[in-house]
């Protein structure tokens, strides 16, 4: 709070009496207020020492509690009353013991009924991360040159009961809020040089020193074929959040507001290759989460989904197999899939079903290669179709009437080499072919031919046929 300003307008050292035996003293004279909001004021005289000089007061536009222009015995307080608001000159004369004046001076008194306007302040921040924040007082022209101070009270670290601050030239008063986090209430009013006040204006601001928690940036995958990567950004916070993405991005932007969770399709910069990104998350107070680094491979050959057979089987003797679908997605996505192709109708096939990472289907029973198709859709929108194949019940056929027969092995996917035995001809570690001419090693009667497959997964399988 600003103390009452006392303007010391003059001080005089003097000695009185021919022999100086009355002692020396210092006289101070001043107006109690240099400017007032009413037409009353007080002239104050103070003296140190034994001698207390007579004085007189003269001037126009005011009256005093002593007779004007008449030497009056020393008194500490003399009441002044102006005839109207404005500026008056108060002439004061001090007298020696012999009655002769030794000092004449003029004090200027300004008075006005001017009332400061109601302030319209605002805080420089909506939420503050620490105790220090600027209180801004705009509209200097409306405020006027005579309004120079502001009263502050409320949830403040210093003088919460209230105090005055001089308004700086930049119209910003630095205040320190009380320590605890939470909503802070501050009340302000103007005071002008005449001592008049405006009405109190309340303001609130949140002090928030604890930042967001569990800040995450989750891309849908670590690769993309399109040059765009869908990314979910989230954090736990009481209030608005803001994020921005920097690094190898095509169009960097400033912080974007969101609440709890949001998604962005981040457009990567440049040609194919490894892209490094940084996601930054902060709250309204400017509390920042640790930067989240991301590395995304931009590869046009990448496929965001696939389907395989459990254990990567290349063949099976059972019509029932387990499929392992995979589709790039974020938690909470509504993904469905449609399984068609070399399968029979069932609860999991030929209709849209919820996405699952493991699903049992029945293959159509015909021996041979079964192609299974899986189509994915998100929120009813078709997205991608993938396929896999498996050979059902590998077989060997023998055709012909001799003396040379035709051996026809099934074409198991993943076959590296074939070895055919039971024929005069030698077929060892041959690549697959549809027909192997075969002269039986026996001259009469039935004969058996064995075909041994060497598959790319390292397994060996032998199938036989008798004719």
VOPAGU-2260 file (C-alpha; in pm, 1 decimal, decimal comma):
REM VOPAGU-2260
SITE   aa  ch    i         X         Y         Z
SITE  UNK   A    0       0,0       0,0       0,0
SITE  UNK   A    1     130,1     340,3     -82,6
SITE  UNK   A    2     181,2     552,4     227,4
SITE  UNK   A    3      58,0     909,9     229,8
SITE  UNK   A    4     304,6    1112,5      30,7
SITE  UNK   A    5     444,5    1405,0     230,5
SITE  UNK   A    6     592,9    1673,6      18,1
SITE  UNK   A    7     863,8    1867,0     204,5
SITE  UNK   A    8     864,9    2196,0      26,4
SITE  UNK   A    9    1121,4    2379,5     232,6
SITE  UNK   A   10    1343,3    2344,8     534,6
SITE  UNK   A   11    1535,1    2629,4     691,4
SITE  UNK   A   12    1813,3    2643,6     945,0
SITE  UNK   A   13    1808,3    2965,0    1141,6
SITE  UNK   A   14    1929,6    3132,1    1467,2
SITE  UNK   A   15    1720,1    3371,3    1672,6
SITE  UNK   A   16    1809,8    3650,1    1923,0
SITE  UNK   A   17    2106,0    3878,9    1932,1
SITE  UNK   A   18    2307,4    3637,6    2140,5
SITE  UNK   A   19    2171,4    3324,2    1982,4
SITE  UNK   A   20    2057,1    3207,3    2322,9
SITE  UNK   A   21    1717,9    3092,9    2188,3
SITE  UNK   A   22    1887,5    2804,8    2000,2
SITE  UNK   A   23    1885,1    2709,5    1635,0
SITE  UNK   A   24    1597,7    2522,6    1472,8
SITE  UNK   A   25    1484,8    2367,3    1145,1
SITE  UNK   A   26    1142,2    2460,0    1013,2
SITE  UNK   A   27     954,2    2239,2     767,1
SITE  UNK   A   28     635,1    2347,8     599,4
SITE  UNK   A   29     427,1    2150,7     350,6
SITE  UNK   A   30      75,3    2066,1     242,0
SITE  UNK   A   31     -54,5    1744,3     386,7
SITE  UNK   A   32    -156,6    1647,5      32,2
SITE  UNK   A   33     -20,7    1803,5    -282,7
SITE  UNK   A   34    -344,3    1706,3    -458,1
SITE  UNK   A   35    -684,9    1624,9    -313,4
SITE  UNK   A   36   -1014,4    1481,0    -431,3
SITE  UNK   A   37   -1203,8    1736,2    -221,4
SITE  UNK   A   38   -1163,2    2106,1    -141,7
SITE  UNK   A   39   -1003,1    2055,5     200,1
SITE  UNK   A   40    -633,8    2042,5     285,1
SITE  UNK   A   41    -397,5    2115,6     572,9
SITE  UNK   A   42     -84,6    2328,1     593,9
SITE  UNK   A   43     161,6    2165,5     832,2
SITE  UNK   A   44     447,8    2340,8    1013,0
SITE  UNK   A   45     716,7    2149,6    1197,7
SITE  UNK   A   46    1010,7    2295,6    1390,9
SITE  UNK   A   47    1311,2    2163,1    1576,7
SITE  UNK   A   48    1455,9    2385,7    1849,6
SITE  UNK   A   49    1314,7    2634,9    2096,0
SITE  UNK   A   50    1222,8    2917,0    1862,0
SITE  UNK   A   51     884,2    2876,5    1692,0
SITE  UNK   A   52     833,8    3153,2    1437,4
SITE  UNK   A   53     511,5    3334,7    1363,7
SITE  UNK   A   54     368,8    3281,3    1018,4
SITE  UNK   A   55      98,0    3405,8     787,1
SITE  UNK   A   56     -94,2    3261,9     491,5
SITE  UNK   A   57    -230,1    3451,7     190,9
SITE  UNK   A   58    -362,4    3365,2    -151,1
SITE  UNK   A   59    -668,8    3366,6    -374,1
SITE  UNK   A   60    -931,3    3098,0    -423,6
SITE  UNK   A   61    -922,2    2955,0     -73,3
SITE  UNK   A   62    -980,5    3034,1     289,6
SITE  UNK   A   63    -783,2    2926,8     595,1
SITE  UNK   A   64    -843,8    2873,1     964,1
SITE  UNK   A   65    -630,0    3183,5    1040,6
SITE  UNK   A   66    -678,7    3543,4     932,6
SITE  UNK   A   67    -516,4    3591,7     592,1
SITE  UNK   A   68    -197,5    3798,3     579,4
SITE  UNK   A   69    -178,1    3842,6     957,5
SITE  UNK   A   70     124,8    3723,0    1153,8
SITE  UNK   A   71       0,2    3435,6    1363,1
SITE  UNK   A   72     155,5    3252,2    1653,0
SITE  UNK   A   73     313,4    2923,5    1547,6
SITE  UNK   A   74      72,9    2630,5    1516,2
SITE  UNK   A   75     133,2    2292,3    1363,5
SITE  UNK   A   76    -185,7    2255,7    1154,6
SITE  UNK   A   77    -374,7    2517,2     960,0
SITE  UNK   A   78    -688,1    2408,9     774,7
SITE  UNK   A   79    -739,1    2526,0     415,6
SITE  UNK   A   80   -1062,0    2522,2     213,8
SITE  UNK   A   81   -1068,0    2590,7    -160,1
SITE  UNK   A   82   -1356,9    2781,7    -311,5
SITE  UNK   A   83   -1377,7    2530,7    -597,1
SITE  UNK   A   84   -1184,7    2250,3    -756,6
SITE  UNK   A   85    -874,0    2359,9    -938,0
SITE  UNK   A   86    -528,2    2490,0    -860,9
SITE  UNK   A   87    -446,4    2746,9    -593,8
SITE  UNK   A   88    -121,3    2905,5    -476,8
SITE  UNK   A   89     -77,4    2914,4     -99,1
SITE  UNK   A   90     173,1    3184,4       2,7
SITE  UNK   A   91     338,2    3129,4     340,0
SITE  UNK   A   92     551,6    3385,7     525,5
SITE  UNK   A   93     776,7    3313,4     825,0
SITE  UNK   A   94     869,2    3596,6    1065,4
SITE  UNK   A   95    1169,1    3674,8    1282,9
SITE  UNK   A   96    1128,4    3765,1    1649,5
SITE  UNK   A   97    1136,2    4131,2    1557,9
SITE  UNK   A   98     833,0    4078,3    1337,0
SITE  UNK   A   99    1013,6    4112,0    1008,3
SITE  UNK   A  100     957,9    3842,3     745,0
SITE  UNK   A  101    1262,5    3631,5     665,6
SITE  UNK   A  102    1106,3    3381,3     421,7
SITE  UNK   A  103     823,5    3395,1     170,8
SITE  UNK   A  104     734,8    3085,8     -34,6
SITE  UNK   A  105     445,5    2953,8    -241,0
SITE  UNK   A  106     294,7    2605,2    -223,7
SITE  UNK   A  107      78,1    2476,0    -510,2
SITE  UNK   A  108    -236,1    2280,8    -422,3
SITE  UNK   A  109    -436,0    2095,4    -687,4
SITE  UNK   A  110    -783,8    1959,6    -622,9
SITE  UNK   A  111   -1031,0    1780,6    -843,8
SITE  UNK   A  112   -1350,6    1578,1    -822,8
SITE  UNK   A  113   -1219,1    1352,7   -1099,6
SITE  UNK   A  114   -1293,3     982,5   -1038,3
SITE  UNK   A  115   -1070,6     722,8   -1206,3
SITE  UNK   A  116   -1246,4     503,3   -1462,4
SITE  UNK   A  117   -1322,1     142,1   -1381,6
SITE  UNK   A  118   -1013,2     -58,3   -1478,0
SITE  UNK   A  119   -1032,8    -330,8   -1740,8
SITE  UNK   A  120    -718,6    -530,5   -1663,3
SITE  UNK   A  121    -622,7    -879,3   -1772,9
SITE  UNK   A  122    -347,6   -1123,9   -1691,1
SITE  UNK   A  123     -72,6   -1176,9   -1945,9
SITE  UNK   A  124    -140,7   -1551,0   -1922,5
SITE  UNK   A  125    -461,1   -1751,5   -1895,7
SITE  UNK   A  126    -285,9   -2005,6   -1673,3
SITE  UNK   A  127      51,0   -1952,3   -1505,4
SITE  UNK   A  128     308,6   -2223,4   -1443,4
SITE  UNK   A  129     473,3   -2024,2   -1164,4
SITE  UNK   A  130     383,5   -1755,4    -913,0
SITE  UNK   A  131     486,9   -1458,0   -1126,7
SITE  UNK   A  132     246,8   -1309,5   -1378,4
SITE  UNK   A  133     191,9    -966,9   -1532,7
SITE  UNK   A  134    -129,5    -775,4   -1476,8
SITE  UNK   A  135    -190,2    -559,0   -1782,9
SITE  UNK   A  136    -379,9    -228,4   -1767,2
SITE  UNK   A  137    -475,7    -120,1   -2121,1
SITE  UNK   A  138    -652,1     196,7   -2236,0
SITE  UNK   A  139    -397,1     443,0   -2104,8
SITE  UNK   A  140    -578,7     724,9   -2284,9
SITE  UNK   A  141    -908,9     641,5   -2116,7
SITE  UNK   A  142    -734,3     607,5   -1780,1
SITE  UNK   A  143    -587,5     956,1   -1808,9
SITE  UNK   A  144    -258,1    1098,8   -1691,9
SITE  UNK   A  145    -383,4    1163,9   -1338,5
SITE  UNK   A  146    -448,8     794,7   -1265,0
SITE  UNK   A  147    -109,2     663,1   -1166,0
SITE  UNK   A  148    -162,0     387,7    -911,4
SITE  UNK   A  149    -343,5      57,9    -876,5
SITE  UNK   A  150    -456,5    -119,7    -561,2
SITE  UNK   A  151    -401,3    -498,3    -546,9
SITE  UNK   A  152    -552,5    -742,9    -298,6
SITE  UNK   A  153    -637,4   -1112,0    -288,2
SITE  UNK   A  154    -440,7   -1434,1    -336,4
SITE  UNK   A  155    -100,6   -1269,2    -343,5
SITE  UNK   A  156     227,4   -1381,7    -190,0
SITE  UNK   A  157     293,4   -1033,1     -52,5
SITE  UNK   A  158      41,5    -806,7     124,9
SITE  UNK   A  159    -268,3   -1011,2      39,3
SITE  UNK   A  160    -472,8    -763,0     246,1
SITE  UNK   A  161    -393,1    -502,9     -19,4
SITE  UNK   A  162    -130,3    -254,7    -132,8
SITE  UNK   A  163     -69,8      10,0    -398,2
SITE  UNK   A  164     157,8     -21,3    -699,0
SITE  UNK   A  165     262,7     257,2    -933,0
SITE  UNK   A  166     154,2     175,6   -1287,6
SITE  UNK   A  167     473,1     139,5   -1498,6
SITE  UNK   A  168     511,7     310,5   -1832,9
SITE  UNK   A  169     445,7     -19,3   -2014,2
SITE  UNK   A  170     114,9     -61,7   -1824,8
SITE  UNK   A  171     219,3    -401,1   -1684,1
SITE  UNK   A  172     239,8    -468,9   -1310,9
SITE  UNK   A  173     431,6    -780,6   -1207,6
SITE  UNK   A  174     250,1    -965,4    -928,7
SITE  UNK   A  175     343,8   -1274,0    -731,3
SITE  UNK   A  176      60,3   -1515,2    -660,3
SITE  UNK   A  177      28,8   -1717,9    -342,0
SITE  UNK   A  178     217,6   -2047,4    -338,3
SITE  UNK   A  179     -40,8   -2324,6    -372,9
SITE  UNK   A  180    -169,7   -2433,7    -713,3
SITE  UNK   A  181    -531,2   -2358,7    -799,2
SITE  UNK   A  182    -757,2   -2071,5    -895,8
SITE  UNK   A  183    -638,1   -1735,0    -768,7
SITE  UNK   A  184    -861,6   -1434,7    -711,9
SITE  UNK   A  185    -720,4   -1081,9    -730,3
SITE  UNK   A  186    -912,5    -754,3    -695,9
SITE  UNK   A  187    -788,2    -422,5    -832,9
SITE  UNK   A  188    -887,3     -56,7    -840,3
SITE  UNK   A  189    -732,9     266,4    -965,9
SITE  UNK   A  190    -624,5     564,0    -754,2
SITE  UNK   A  191    -547,4     901,7    -906,9
SITE  UNK   A  192    -315,4    1175,5    -783,6
SITE  UNK   A  193    -608,0    1338,8    -602,3
SITE  UNK   A  194    -662,1    1026,4    -390,8
SITE  UNK   A  195    -990,6     923,0    -555,2
SITE  UNK   A  196   -1056,3     553,1    -622,8
SITE  UNK   A  197   -1240,0     359,4    -887,5
SITE  UNK   A  198   -1457,0      59,9    -805,8
SITE  UNK   A  199   -1296,2    -277,9    -733,1
SITE  UNK   A  200   -1267,3    -518,3   -1025,1
SITE  UNK   A  201   -1221,5    -893,8    -960,4
SITE  UNK   A  202    -998,4   -1116,4   -1174,1
SITE  UNK   A  203    -911,5   -1484,2   -1159,7
SITE  UNK   A  204    -618,5   -1685,5   -1288,5
SITE  UNK   A  205    -515,8   -2046,0   -1242,0
SITE  UNK   A  206    -171,8   -2127,4   -1105,7
SITE  UNK   A  207     -66,6   -2468,2   -1235,2
SITE  UNK   A  208     286,8   -2586,9   -1173,9
SITE  UNK   A  209     225,6   -2956,2   -1248,4
SITE  UNK   A  210     229,0   -3044,3   -1616,9
SITE  UNK   A  211      46,6   -3312,1   -1817,5
SITE  UNK   A  212     102,8   -3678,6   -1736,0
SITE  UNK   A  213     129,0   -3993,5   -1949,9
SITE  UNK   A  214     209,6   -3796,3   -2263,9
SITE  UNK   A  215     204,7   -4024,3   -2567,7
SITE  UNK   A  216     238,0   -4005,4   -2943,4
SITE  UNK   A  217     145,7   -4338,6   -3103,0
SITE  UNK   A  218     182,2   -4380,0   -3479,6
SITE  UNK   A  219     -37,6   -4642,6   -3638,0
SITE  UNK   A  220     278,1   -4821,2   -3756,4
SITE  UNK   A  221     650,4   -4768,3   -3790,0
SITE  UNK   A  222     618,2   -4770,6   -4169,9
SITE  UNK   A  223     399,7   -4606,9   -4429,5
SITE  UNK   A  224     360,9   -4645,4   -4804,5
SITE  UNK   A  225     170,1   -4320,9   -4857,2
SITE  UNK   A  226     407,3   -4065,7   -4705,8
SITE  UNK   A  227     144,9   -3991,3   -4440,5
SITE  UNK   A  228     137,7   -4148,0   -4095,7
SITE  UNK   A  229    -174,3   -4146,6   -3879,7
SITE  UNK   A  230     -67,2   -4066,2   -3522,4
SITE  UNK   A  231    -263,8   -4056,6   -3198,5
SITE  UNK   A  232    -149,8   -3789,8   -2950,0
SITE  UNK   A  233    -273,5   -3795,7   -2591,0
SITE  UNK   A  234    -202,4   -3691,2   -2233,0
SITE  UNK   A  235    -375,0   -3667,1   -1896,6
SITE  UNK   A  236    -437,7   -3308,9   -1789,6
SITE  UNK   A  237    -698,5   -3092,1   -1620,0
SITE  UNK   A  238    -755,5   -2839,0   -1893,6
SITE  UNK   A  239    -661,7   -2776,4   -2256,5
SITE  UNK   A  240    -355,2   -2935,2   -2414,4
SITE  UNK   A  241    -141,0   -2829,0   -2709,7
SITE  UNK   A  242      84,4   -3024,7   -2944,3
SITE  UNK   A  243     312,0   -2968,7   -3239,6
SITE  UNK   A  244     520,0   -3195,2   -3460,8
SITE  UNK   A  245     865,1   -3097,4   -3584,6
SITE  UNK   A  246    1137,6   -3270,7   -3782,7
SITE  UNK   A  247    1092,0   -3434,7   -4122,2
SITE  UNK   A  248     740,1   -3302,4   -4173,9
SITE  UNK   A  249     612,0   -3142,3   -4490,9
SITE  UNK   A  250     424,6   -2853,0   -4328,1
SITE  UNK   A  251     536,4   -2769,6   -3972,5
SITE  UNK   A  252     279,0   -2581,9   -3765,4
SITE  UNK   A  253     266,8   -2411,0   -3428,5
SITE  UNK   A  254      98,1   -2566,2   -3126,1
SITE  UNK   A  255    -255,1   -2694,9   -3188,6
SITE  UNK   A  256    -508,5   -2716,6   -2906,0
SITE  UNK   A  257    -675,0   -3045,8   -2813,8
SITE  UNK   A  258    -840,4   -3214,2   -2516,6
SITE  UNK   A  259    -727,1   -3552,5   -2381,3
SITE  UNK   A  260    -662,1   -3720,2   -2716,7
SITE  UNK   A  261    -640,6   -3623,6   -3083,1
SITE  UNK   A  262    -517,0   -3767,2   -3411,4
SITE  UNK   A  263    -313,8   -3613,0   -3689,9
SITE  UNK   A  264    -222,3   -3742,1   -4031,5
SITE  UNK   A  265     139,2   -3627,7   -4037,3
SITE  UNK   A  266     265,2   -3562,1   -4389,6
SITE  UNK   A  267     629,5   -3664,6   -4416,8
SITE  UNK   A  268     883,6   -3451,2   -4595,6
SITE  UNK   A  269    1075,0   -3553,9   -4904,9
SITE  UNK   A  270    1134,8   -3885,6   -5077,0
SITE  UNK   A  271    1130,9   -4236,5   -4933,5
SITE  UNK   A  272    1356,0   -4316,6   -4642,0
SITE  UNK   A  273    1377,5   -4294,0   -4264,4
SITE  UNK   A  274    1203,3   -3989,2   -4118,1
SITE  UNK   A  275    1270,4   -3849,7   -3771,1
SITE  UNK   A  276     992,1   -3662,9   -3595,6
SITE  UNK   A  277     951,4   -3498,2   -3256,2
SITE  UNK   A  278     614,4   -3453,2   -3088,3
SITE  UNK   A  279     586,9   -3190,2   -2815,6
SITE  UNK   A  280     291,2   -3165,6   -2576,0
SITE  UNK   A  281     225,9   -2885,6   -2327,9
SITE  UNK   A  282     -55,5   -2748,7   -2116,0
SITE  UNK   A  283    -208,4   -2401,8   -2111,8
SITE  UNK   A  284      40,2   -2286,6   -1847,9
SITE  UNK   A  285     336,6   -2382,3   -2066,7
SITE  UNK   A  286     434,4   -2692,8   -1868,0
SITE  UNK   A  287     597,8   -2915,7   -2130,1
SITE  UNK   A  288     613,5   -3295,3   -2145,4
SITE  UNK   A  289     944,8   -3457,2   -2238,5
SITE  UNK   A  290     983,3   -3452,0   -2616,5
SITE  UNK   A  291     859,5   -3770,8   -2785,6
SITE  UNK   A  292    1085,8   -3889,7   -3070,0
SITE  UNK   A  293     941,4   -4097,4   -3354,8
SITE  UNK   A  294    1114,0   -4272,0   -3643,2
SITE  UNK   A  295     896,8   -4361,1   -3942,7
SITE  UNK   A  296    1011,5   -4551,3   -4250,6
SITE  UNK   A  297     861,7   -4415,5   -4572,0
SITE  UNK   A  298     853,3   -4718,5   -4804,9
SITE  UNK   A  299     616,0   -4730,9   -5101,1
SITE  UNK   A  300     632,2   -5111,4   -5105,5
SITE  UNK   A  301     498,1   -5142,8   -4752,4
SITE  UNK   A  302     157,5   -5308,1   -4708,9
SITE  UNK   A  303     -30,4   -5210,5   -4390,7
SITE  UNK   A  304    -190,6   -5551,1   -4346,2
SITE  UNK   A  305    -141,8   -5921,5   -4408,9
SITE  UNK   A  306    -275,4   -6266,3   -4328,4
SITE  UNK   A  307     -73,4   -6580,6   -4259,6
SITE  UNK   A  308    -148,0   -6934,1   -4150,3
SITE  UNK   A  309     -54,4   -7016,7   -3793,0
SITE  UNK   A  310     299,7   -7155,5   -3768,2
SITE  UNK   A  311     351,3   -7039,8   -4129,5
SITE  UNK   A  312     228,5   -7374,9   -4255,7
SITE  UNK   A  313     281,7   -7439,5   -4624,9
SITE  UNK   A  314      60,9   -7748,2   -4630,8
SITE  UNK   A  315    -185,6   -7936,8   -4414,8
SITE  UNK   A  316    -381,4   -8258,8   -4414,4
SITE  UNK   A  317    -660,6   -8098,3   -4210,7
SITE  UNK   A  318    -932,0   -7881,3   -4360,9
SITE  UNK   A  319    -935,4   -7668,6   -4045,1
SITE  UNK   A  320    -664,1   -7408,3   -4009,4
SITE  UNK   A  321    -598,9   -7101,1   -3795,2
SITE  UNK   A  322    -548,7   -6771,7   -3975,2
SITE  UNK   A  323    -346,9   -6485,0   -3826,3
SITE  UNK   A  324    -473,5   -6155,0   -3973,1
SITE  UNK   A  325    -287,2   -5829,8   -3909,4
SITE  UNK   A  326    -394,5   -5478,5   -3993,6
SITE  UNK   A  327    -230,5   -5151,7   -3882,8
SITE  UNK   A  328    -465,7   -4981,4   -3639,4
SITE  UNK   A  329    -486,7   -4774,6   -3324,8
SITE  UNK   A  330    -657,6   -4891,2   -3009,2
SITE  UNK   A  331   -1026,6   -4817,8   -3026,7
SITE  UNK   A  332   -1046,8   -4840,5   -3405,6
SITE  UNK   A  333   -1358,6   -5022,3   -3528,8
SITE  UNK   A  334   -1205,6   -5277,3   -3765,7
SITE  UNK   A  335   -1396,5   -5559,0   -3937,0
SITE  UNK   A  336   -1285,7   -5827,3   -4179,9
SITE  UNK   A  337   -1440,9   -6045,0   -4449,1
SITE  UNK   A  338   -1285,0   -6388,2   -4517,7
SITE  UNK   A  339   -1354,3   -6541,5   -4859,4
SITE  UNK   A  340   -1178,2   -6759,7   -5117,9
SITE  UNK   A  341   -1100,5   -7128,7   -5065,6
SITE  UNK   A  342   -1310,5   -7160,4   -4752,9
SITE  UNK   A  343   -1652,4   -7303,6   -4673,8
SITE  UNK   A  344   -1932,2   -7094,5   -4525,8
SITE  UNK   A  345   -1921,8   -7067,7   -4147,7
SITE  UNK   A  346   -1951,6   -6829,2   -3853,4
SITE  UNK   A  347   -1617,0   -6672,1   -3945,1
SITE  UNK   A  348   -1638,8   -6668,1   -4324,2
SITE  UNK   A  349   -1831,7   -6506,1   -4608,2
SITE  UNK   A  350   -1960,8   -6227,3   -4380,3
SITE  UNK   A  351   -1819,0   -5924,6   -4198,6
SITE  UNK   A  352   -1691,6   -6013,6   -3853,0
SITE  UNK   A  353   -1503,1   -5815,8   -3584,8
SITE  UNK   A  354   -1128,9   -5797,6   -3630,3
SITE  UNK   A  355    -937,1   -6073,3   -3453,8
SITE  UNK   A  356    -570,4   -6162,3   -3460,3
SITE  UNK   A  357    -644,7   -6535,9   -3463,2
SITE  UNK   A  358    -939,9   -6703,8   -3629,0
SITE  UNK   A  359   -1028,2   -7063,5   -3724,0
SITE  UNK   A  360   -1170,9   -7140,5   -4069,9
SITE  UNK   A  361   -1253,8   -7453,2   -4268,9
SITE  UNK   A  362   -1094,6   -7487,7   -4609,4
SITE  UNK   A  363   -1294,4   -7611,3   -4904,4
SITE  UNK   A  364   -1220,6   -7986,3   -4908,8
SITE  UNK   A  365   -1073,3   -8025,2   -5258,1
SITE  UNK   A  366    -708,7   -8129,6   -5254,0
SITE  UNK   A  367    -467,1   -7862,9   -5371,6
SITE  UNK   A  368    -383,9   -7501,4   -5313,4
SITE  UNK   A  369    -641,1   -7304,1   -5113,0
SITE  UNK   A  370    -622,5   -6925,3   -5153,2
SITE  UNK   A  371    -781,9   -6736,8   -4864,5
SITE  UNK   A  372    -871,9   -6367,1   -4901,4
SITE  UNK   A  373    -919,0   -6125,8   -4612,0
SITE  UNK   A  374   -1065,8   -5779,3   -4666,7
SITE  UNK   A  375   -1043,5   -5515,2   -4390,7
SITE  UNK   A  376   -1268,2   -5216,8   -4334,2
SITE  UNK   A  377   -1266,0   -4936,5   -4076,6
SITE  UNK   A  378   -1589,0   -4765,6   -3977,9
SITE  UNK   A  379   -1765,4   -4930,4   -4272,9
SITE  UNK   A  380   -1504,0   -4801,8   -4518,1
SITE  UNK   A  381   -1315,3   -5072,1   -4714,5
SITE  UNK   A  382    -941,7   -5030,6   -4658,6
SITE  UNK   A  383    -732,4   -5324,1   -4782,6
SITE  UNK   A  384    -750,4   -5681,2   -4914,6
SITE  UNK   A  385    -474,8   -5937,7   -4852,3
SITE  UNK   A  386    -436,1   -6306,5   -4932,0
SITE  UNK   A  387    -253,3   -6619,2   -4824,2
SITE  UNK   A  388    -235,2   -6974,6   -4955,2
SITE  UNK   A  389    -190,0   -7323,8   -4815,7
SITE  UNK   A  390    -177,5   -7662,4   -4987,1
SITE  UNK   A  391    -444,0   -7903,6   -4864,3
SITE  UNK   A  392    -352,0   -8273,2   -4853,7
SITE  UNK   A  393     -44,5   -8300,8   -5077,7
SITE  UNK   A  394     -81,0   -8577,5   -5336,4
SITE  UNK   A  395      92,1   -8765,8   -5620,3
SITE  UNK   A  396     -94,0   -8894,6   -5930,1
SITE  UNK   A  397      17,8   -9161,3   -6178,5
SITE  UNK   A  398    -139,9   -9167,1   -6523,3
SITE  UNK   A  399     -84,4   -9371,3   -6836,1
SITE  UNK   A  400     -84,9   -9736,0   -6951,9
SITE  UNK   A  401     285,7   -9805,3   -6981,1
SITE  UNK   A  402     548,2   -9888,6   -7052,9
SITE  UNK   A  403     619,0   -9524,0   -6950,8
SITE  UNK   A  404     382,4   -9352,0   -6711,6
SITE  UNK   A  405     333,4   -8989,8   -6608,0
SITE  UNK   A  406     397,2   -8897,6   -6245,5
SITE  UNK   A  407     218,9   -8570,1   -6150,8
SITE  UNK   A  408     304,6   -8434,6   -5802,3
SITE  UNK   A  409      94,7   -8167,2   -5634,0
SITE  UNK   A  410     249,7   -7821,9   -5648,5
SITE  UNK   A  411     303,2   -7736,7   -5283,0
SITE  UNK   A  412     379,8   -7367,5   -5237,2
SITE  UNK   A  413     730,9   -7321,0   -5111,1
SITE  UNK   A  414     871,4   -7629,7   -5280,5
SITE  UNK   A  415    1242,8   -7594,0   -5344,9
SITE  UNK   A  416    1329,0   -7938,1   -5486,6
SITE  UNK   A  417    1166,2   -8273,6   -5558,4
SITE  UNK   A  418    1313,5   -8623,3   -5555,2
SITE  UNK   A  419    1118,0   -8897,6   -5734,8
SITE  UNK   A  420    1195,1   -9264,3   -5664,2
SITE  UNK   A  421    1042,3   -9586,4   -5801,9
SITE  UNK   A  422    1124,7   -9500,4   -6162,6
SITE  UNK   A  423    1406,4   -9614,1   -6385,0
SITE  UNK   A  424    1462,1   -9245,4   -6458,2
SITE  UNK   A  425    1655,9   -9052,4   -6198,0
SITE  UNK   A  426    1499,5   -8739,3   -6051,9
SITE  UNK   A  427    1703,1   -8615,3   -5758,1
SITE  UNK   A  428    1660,6   -8261,8   -5621,7
SITE  UNK   A  429    1470,6   -8145,4   -5926,6
SITE  UNK   A  430    1281,3   -7820,1   -5935,3
SITE  UNK   A  431     907,9   -7863,1   -5954,8
SITE  UNK   A  432     753,8   -7966,0   -6284,7
SITE  UNK   A  433     400,7   -8078,6   -6354,6
SITE  UNK   A  434     492,7   -8415,6   -6513,5
SITE  UNK   A  435     778,4   -8655,8   -6457,0
SITE  UNK   A  436     797,9   -8939,5   -6720,0
SITE  UNK   A  437     838,4   -9264,7   -6526,5
SITE  UNK   A  438     932,5   -9618,2   -6630,0
SITE  UNK   A  439     857,5   -9845,4   -6333,9
SITE  UNK   A  440    1147,6  -10033,5   -6182,3
SITE  UNK   A  441     932,3  -10350,6   -6180,5
SITE  UNK   A  442     844,3  -10528,1   -6504,9
SITE  UNK   A  443     496,5  -10641,8   -6415,5
SITE  UNK   A  444     223,0  -10584,2   -6160,7
SITE  UNK   A  445     157,6  -10281,4   -5947,2
SITE  UNK   A  446     428,5  -10032,9   -5861,5
SITE  UNK   A  447     474,0   -9744,2   -5621,0
SITE  UNK   A  448     632,3   -9406,2   -5679,1
SITE  UNK   A  449     752,2   -9184,4   -5390,2
SITE  UNK   A  450     790,4   -8808,3   -5422,1
SITE  UNK   A  451     992,4   -8632,5   -5153,7
SITE  UNK   A  452     946,1   -8255,1   -5121,8
SITE  UNK   A  453    1208,2   -8025,5   -4976,1
SITE  UNK   A  454    1026,7   -7707,8   -4869,9
SITE  UNK   A  455    1162,3   -7358,9   -4811,2
SITE  UNK   A  456    1081,4   -7376,6   -4440,6
SITE  UNK   A  457    1324,7   -7668,5   -4408,3
SITE  UNK   A  458    1064,6   -7941,8   -4376,6
SITE  UNK   A  459    1071,3   -8266,7   -4574,4
SITE  UNK   A  460     749,0   -8436,4   -4681,5
SITE  UNK   A  461     704,1   -8759,0   -4878,5
SITE  UNK   A  462     389,8   -8857,5   -5065,0
SITE  UNK   A  463     337,2   -9186,6   -5254,1
SITE  UNK   A  464     112,9   -9321,4   -5527,1
SITE  UNK   A  465      54,5   -9684,8   -5637,4
SITE  UNK   A  466     -56,8   -9788,2   -5982,4
